Each structure stands twice: as C-alpha cells, then as structure tokens.
Amino acid sequence: MSNVGDYIHKEHPKTCAPDDFWSQVKRTVNGKPVGEDQIALIVGAVLDGLKIEQGDTLLDLCCGNGALSDRIFSRCQGGLGVDFSEPLIAVAQKYFQAPPARVYRLQDAESFLQTTDDTARFTKALCYGAFQYLPQAMAENVLGLLYKRMPQVSRFFVGNLPDKAKMGDFLKKRPDAAMDENDAGSAIGIWRTEEEFSALARGCGWSAEFRRMPKQFYAAEYRYDAVLTRGVR
C-alpha cells in the first residue's frame, strides 16, 4: 500500500481517539462513525457468509484494529488477526486481545501467509474492507497462498469490495473524486466487477459467490461481498 492508502491505514488512526474504533478504520459517513445498526449488518453478513460455527477458528487478514474481528471471534473458538498498521494493531492488542483465543499480530497478510507455520488450525478466513488496497500481484498471491497453505480453510469472506460496474454512478455524484480504478494506493483502492473478481479467485483455485447488502446499509450502492469456497466451478 502506498500514498493515500498508506495514510488511511497508518497515519489516519493516530488522529482519532484511542477508543473511536470505527473512525480509526474510516467506517464513517460524512466523517462520523457509523451506528451500531450498520455494524450489526456487517457482522450478520460475515457470520452468514462464513457459516461460522462454534468449532471454527478464524484467520482475519488485514484485521485493522480488531473491533470487527472481536465480534466474529466471539461466535467461534477465536482466532488470529494480522495487519500491517502499527497503530491499528496497537489498538487491537490493547482493547481486544485475549490470548490464547484472540490474538493480533503486526504483519502484512502476504508475509504472514508466506512464512507462518500455523497453517492447519484455521477453518475460516476473513478480509473485510481491505482487499482492494492490495496491489494486483499481492492480491493474487494472498489468494493463492491461502488456498495452498491453509488447507482447512473452507470459506473465505472478502467484504465491502468497490464495484467497478457502479463506478460511473459513484463519480457522477462525486465529480471532484479523481481516482484510478486500478490504483491500490488510492482512497478506495482497486475497483473490480464481479466478473473480474471471480476470474481472480478462479485463477487461485477458489469459486466466488457474490452477495449484496440490504439497501439500508451505508455502502450498499457501490459495493459487494464475495464468499470464496474451494474448487472451481
């Protein structure tokens, strides 16, 4: 990540109060943190998409400050969150870490998947609101490494992806929002159509199913979620 993306994930959190969890990760509308009703919609979508069960162990890639991870960890055996942002992981470790069930580690997703020996215990994986900030080659590598090195992970929820099919409508309402749809370091990251994301996932062994949030969700108009399962169909 670079440029605007670096600022969003590494510098912006330092400008927020230590316990203003949703502002730290820019889960905001008009600069104000979203309400509990919005967070409940996200949690419900993730739980349903992953088919979380009490016996699952979750790997949360690009977990941010752990505020979302913690709510999913509470519905299973727990798990591990990894993120490259030092200020966000510091918050996660202070407010949400409860070893050994809930642990947060400072490391980028690709590096973790390349080097970890802890490859057998995770059964589900999550990346919410961050996958679009991975450069294309890194995104491919993350999907491929997760598939090959985490054989027990049966479902991978990739959430809040910007929909390139809706990009034109987005820009009409924000004429001053100059952006490159292929720039992982931009404010919104890489925009992909469902077809493009499906091809990306398929190339790494995953099948993709797409889901849309209800209209009352603050980001429903321009974003979608993907649920990846093993085996190309």
C-alpha positions in Angstrom: 0.0 0.0 0.0 1.2 3.5 -0.7 0.3 7.1 -1.0 -3.3 7.7 0.2 -3.7 4.1 1.2 -0.7 4.3 3.5 -2.1 7.4 5.1 -5.5 5.9 5.6 -4.1 2.8 7.4 -1.0 4.1 9.1 -1.4 7.8 9.8 -5.1 8.5 10.0 -5.7 6.2 13.0 -3.3 8.4 15.0 -5.7 11.3 14.6 -8.6 9.5 16.2 -9.4 8.9 19.9 -8.0 5.6 21.2 -11.4 4.1 21.6 -13.1 5.6 18.5 -12.8 2.3 16.7 -14.9 2.9 13.7 -13.4 6.3 12.8 -9.9 4.7 13.1 -10.8 2.4 10.2 -12.8 5.0 8.3 -16.1 3.2 8.8 -17.8 6.5 8.7 -20.5 8.6 6.9 -19.8 12.3 6.4 -16.9 12.0 8.9 -19.0 10.4 11.7 -18.7 6.8 12.8 -21.5 4.5 11.6 -24.1 3.4 14.1 -24.5 0.1 15.8 -27.2 -0.9 13.3 -24.6 -0.7 10.5 -22.1 -2.8 12.4 -24.8 -5.4 13.1 -25.5 -5.6 9.4 -21.8 -6.3 8.7 -21.5 -8.9 11.5 -24.6 -10.6 10.3 -23.3 -10.8 6.7 -20.0 -12.2 7.7 -21.4 -14.8 10.1 -23.8 -15.9 7.4 -21.3 -15.9 4.6 -18.7 -17.8 6.5 -21.3 -20.2 8.1 -19.5 -19.6 11.4 -19.8 -22.4 13.9 -18.6 -22.7 17.5 -15.8 -25.1 16.5 -14.4 -22.7 13.8 -11.1 -20.9 14.2 -10.9 -17.6 12.2 -8.0 -16.0 10.4 -8.7 -12.3 9.8 -6.3 -10.9 7.2 -5.9 -7.1 7.3 -7.9 -7.0 10.5 -7.3 -3.4 11.3 -8.0 -2.5 15.0 -9.8 -5.8 15.8 -13.1 -4.2 16.5 -14.9 -6.2 13.9 -12.7 -9.3 14.3 -13.6 -9.4 18.0 -17.3 -9.8 17.2 -16.7 -12.7 14.9 -14.2 -14.3 17.3 -16.9 -14.3 20.0 -19.0 -16.6 17.9 -16.4 -19.3 17.4 -13.2 -20.6 19.1 -11.5 -17.3 18.4 -8.5 -16.9 16.1 -5.8 -14.6 14.8 -5.9 -11.1 13.3 -2.9 -9.8 11.2 -2.4 -6.3 9.9 0.5 -4.1 8.7 -0.6 -1.0 10.5 1.2 -0.5 13.8 -1.3 2.0 15.3 -4.2 -0.2 14.5 -2.6 -3.4 15.8 -1.7 -1.5 19.0 -5.4 -0.7 19.5 -6.3 -4.3 18.8 -3.8 -5.6 21.3 -4.9 -3.1 24.0 -8.6 -3.4 23.7 -9.4 -6.8 22.1 -6.6 -9.2 22.6 -7.3 -12.1 25.0 -4.7 -14.9 24.5 -4.7 -17.6 23.6 -8.1 -17.4 22.0 -7.9 -13.9 20.5 -4.5 -12.7 19.3 -3.4 -9.8 17.0 -0.1 -9.6 15.1 1.7 -6.8 13.3 2.4 -8.3 9.9 1.1 -7.8 6.4 -1.2 -10.5 5.0 1.1 -11.7 2.3 4.2 -12.1 4.5 2.1 -13.9 7.2 0.8 -16.4 4.7 4.3 -16.9 3.2 6.1 -17.5 6.5 3.7 -18.8 9.2 4.0 -22.4 10.4 0.5 -22.1 11.8 -1.3 -23.5 8.8 -3.5 -26.2 10.0 -5.8 -24.8 12.7 -7.7 -22.2 10.7 -11.1 -23.2 9.3 -12.5 -19.9 8.0 -10.9 -16.7 6.8 -12.0 -13.0 6.6 -10.8 -9.9 4.9 -13.2 -7.0 5.3 -12.9 -3.6 3.7 -9.2 -4.1 2.9 -8.6 -6.5 0.0 -9.0 -3.7 -2.6 -5.9 -2.0 -1.1 -3.7 -4.9 -2.0 -1.8 -4.4 -5.3 -2.8 -6.9 -8.0 0.2 -9.2 -7.7 -0.2 -9.2 -3.9 -3.9 -9.9 -4.1 -3.2 -12.9 -6.4 -0.5 -14.2 -4.0 -2.7 -13.8 -0.9 -5.5 -15.8 -2.6 -3.1 -18.5 -3.8 -1.2 -18.8 -0.5 -4.4 -19.1 1.5 -5.6 -21.8 -0.8 -2.4 -23.8 -0.8 -1.0 -23.2 2.8 -4.3 -23.2 4.8 -5.9 -26.4 3.6 -8.6 -26.5 6.3 -9.9 -23.0 5.4 -13.2 -23.9 3.6 -14.7 -20.4 3.3 -13.1 -17.0 2.8 -15.3 -13.9 3.1 -13.9 -10.9 1.2 -16.1 -7.9 2.2 -17.0 -4.4 1.0 -15.4 -4.5 -2.4 -15.8 -1.5 -4.7 -17.9 -2.5 -7.7 -16.4 -1.2 -11.0 -19.8 -1.6 -12.7 -21.1 1.1 -10.3 -18.0 3.4 -10.6 -19.6 5.7 -13.1 -22.6 6.3 -10.9 -20.3 6.9 -8.0 -18.3 9.5 -9.9 -21.4 11.3 -11.1 -22.3 12.1 -7.5 -18.7 13.0 -6.6 -17.4 14.9 -9.6 -14.3 16.1 -7.7 -13.3 12.5 -6.8 -10.5 11.9 -9.2 -9.3 8.3 -9.0 -7.6 5.5 -10.9 -9.7 2.3 -10.8 -6.6 0.2 -10.8 -4.7 2.1 -8.0 -4.4 0.0 -4.8 -2.9 3.1 -3.1 -5.9 5.4 -3.8 -8.6 6.3 -1.2 -10.9 3.5 -2.3 -8.4 1.1 -3.8 -8.9 -1.2 -6.8 -12.4 -1.3 -8.3 -13.4 -4.7 -9.8 -16.5 -6.0 -11.4 -17.9 -9.3 -10.1 -16.6 -11.0 -13.2 -13.1 -9.7 -12.7 -13.0 -10.7 -9.1 -14.4 -14.1 -10.0 -11.6 -14.6 -12.5 -9.0 -13.5 -10.0 -10.3 -16.0 -7.5 -10.7 -18.8 -10.0 -7.1 -18.5 -11.0 -6.1 -19.3 -7.5 -8.5 -22.3 -7.1 -11.5 -20.6 -5.5 -15.1 -20.3 -6.5 -16.8 -17.0 -5.8 -20.3 -16.3 -4.8 -21.4 -12.7 -4.6 -23.7 -11.0 -2.1 -25.2 -7.6 -1.7 -26.0 -5.8 1.5 -29.6 -4.5 2.1 -30.4 -1.0 0.9 -30.2 0.4 4.4 -26.5 -0.4 4.6 -24.5 2.8 4.1 -22.2 1.3 1.4 -24.7 -0.9 -0.3 -25.0 1.2 -3.5 -21.4 0.8 -4.8 -20.0 -2.3 -3.1 -20.4 -6.1 -2.9 -19.2 -9.0 -0.8 -17.6 -12.2 -2.1 -17.7 -15.6 -0.4 -15.0 -17.9 -1.7 -15.1 -21.7 -1.4 -12.7 -24.3 -2.6 -12.9 -25.8 -6.1 -13.5 -24.0 -9.3 -17.0 -24.4 -10.8 
